[in-house]
């Protein structure tokens, strides 16, 4: 009986050690790819927000083909980038450690929550015929991003991730304050997308090397 207990204790200790090694000393190629895609998303959609901001300033007319291009083209470009990296880096995505799986799962969960909120707020906007309700959606996304980065910071222990966390929460608050001022609203959102999403994504990619 005592030998069985000792054997189970040794196996549990080995499992715990393997888990700790997976967190502390793992190679994170998937974190690199996630960072690249996250960074591209921030840069592409950040530019989209800034183009909308320029329209609010009256520098061009946001209508017709121009509005359609600004609305659709960024997503087409981003999908093409995702397909490209999925094709060239598929083998490396299998080399995922414990922390990478945790962070990846967390961001995937946030993505699903974003989709659900888009449906809810989109339906409310349509049902009430009030476009201003849709302005709440980016604010919710920023708050979700702050939560995601806080979790990532707790798991990966990177100080800069805590700064990104604070940045997203501050952005959400600022956008809430300026929700009736489209010019400032889109400027804040565009700057956050480029700075907190674009640049932090590139930083994450470097951390995953």
N, C-alpha and C positions, 0 to 999 in steps of 0.2 A: 504493500500500500504506500509506504513512504517513498519507495523508488518511483512509483507512478506519479506521485505528487511532485517529486523532484524533477522528473522528466518533463511534466507539464509546465513547471516553473521555468525550466531552461528554454523550452520552446516558446513560451510567452515572452521571455526576456529577449530572445532572438528576434521574434516578430516585432517587438517594440523597438529594438535597435535598428532593424531594417526600415521601419517607418520613419524614425528620426533621421536616418541617413538619407531617405528619400526626400525629406523636407530640406535638410541643411545642405547636402552636397550633390544635388541633382543637376543634370544638364537640361536646359530648357529650350530646345529648338522650337517647340510649339509656342512658347511665350514670345519668342522672336517674331514668328509669323503673326501671332495675334496683335503684337505691338505695331507691326508694319501695316496691317489692315486697319487697325484702330486709328493709326496716325493718318493714313490716307483718307479715311472717312472724315476725320476732323478737318483736314485741309480742304477737301472738296466741298463739304457742306458748309464749312466756315466761309469760303469764298461765295457760295450761294447766298448765305445770309447777308454778307457785306454788299453783294449786288442788289439785294432787296433794300438794304439801308440806303444805297445810292439813289434808288427809285424814290424813297421817302424824302430824300433831299431835293428831289425834282430835277435830277441830272439827266434823266431819261424817262420815257413813258413805259410803265410796266403793263403792257397789254399785248394782245394778239400773239404773233409768232415769238416775240421777245419773251413774253411771260411764259409761254409754253416751253421754250428752250431752257430757260433758267429753272423751270420746275422739273423737267424730265432729264435733261442731259447729265446732271451730276450723278443721278442714280444709275444711268447707263454706263457711265465711266467707272463708277465704283464696282458694279457687277462684273465688268470686264477685268478689273484688277483682281477681284476675288477669284475669278475663274483662272486667271494666269497663275496666281500663287498656289492655288489648289493643284494645278497640273504639275508645277515644277517642284513642289515641296511636300507632296503626299507621303513619301517614305519617312521623312523626318518627323511627321506628325505622330508617328507611332512611338517615338522616343519620349514619352511623357512621364514625368515623375509625379509624386504625390501632390506637391504644392501646385504644380502646373495644372493638374486635373482639378484641384479645388478652385483655383482662380478661373480656369476656363469654364467650369460648371457654374460658377457664380455669375460671370458675365453673360453666359447663355441664359441663366434664369432672369437676369435683369432685362435681357433682350425680349424674352417672352412676356415679362411684365409690361414692357414698353408697348408691345403689340396689343395686349389687352386694353391698356389705357387709351391707345389710339382708337380702338373700336368704340370704347365707351364714350370718350369725349367727341369723337367724330359723329356718333349717333345723336348725342345731345345737341351738337351744333346743327345737324340736319333737322332734327325734330323741332327745335325751337327757332330755327332760321336765324341764329345769332352767331355770326362768324367770330365775335369776340371770345366766345367760349373756347374756340380752338387755340387761342393764344395761351391758354392754360397748359396745353400739352407740352410745349418745350420746357416750361417751368418744372413740370413733373419729371421730365426726362433728366433735367439737370440735377434734381434732388436724388433720383435713382442712381445717377452717375456718381454722385458724392458718396452714397451708401456703398456702391460697388468698389470704389477706390479705397474706402476705409477698410473694407473687408480684405482687399488685396494687400493693403499696407500691414494689416495685422498678421497676415499669413507669411508674406515675403520679407517683412521687416525692413523696407526701404523708406528712409526718412522723407525723400522727395514725394512719395505717394501720399503722405499725410498732408503735404502742402497742396497737392492736386485735389485731395478731398475737400479741404477748406475752400479752395477756389470754386469748386462746383457748388457748394452750399451758398457761398457768397453770391455767385452768379444767379442762383435760383431766387434768392432774396431780392437782388437788384432788379431782376426781370419782373418780379411781382410788384415792386414799387413803380416801375416804369411801364406797366402793362398797357396803359392808356396813351403812352407816348411811343408810337411806332418807330420813330427815328432812333431814339435811345435804346429801345427794346432790341431791335435787330443789330445795332452796333455792339451791345453787350453780348448778345448771343453769338454773333460772328467772331468776336474776339475770343470768347470762351472756347468755341469750337476749334479755332486755330491754335490757341495757346494751351488750353487744358486737355484737348483731345488730340490735336495734331502733333504738337511737340512732345506731350507725355507719351503718346504712342511710339514715337521714334525713340524716346528714352527707354521705354519698356523693351523695345526690340534690341537695344544695346545691352540691356540687363539680361536678356535671354540668350546671349551668345555663349 
